[in-house]
Amino acid sequence: MNLTFDEFMKACDKELAGLGWPMGVEALPDAMWRDYYDDGMCVIDALQTANDDHWGNQLDCLLYG
């Protein structure tokens, strides 16, 4: 399934909400969302990359259980 960039961003927000994170991706700065999208990353890979590279692993407990 091919998503538009806006759909990709909404899917990232939805995934975060499903994991129990109270904020959307816009509240977590510095991630390269457009690059992740252009590189064809799936939503969970994009979130993991943002977490690892930009968010100081704040989401580890949610992403990796």
Secondary structure, 3 states (H helix, E strand, C coil): CCCCHHHHHHHHHHHHHHHCCCCCHHHCCCCCHHHHHHCCCCHHHHHHHHHHHCCCCCCHHHHCC
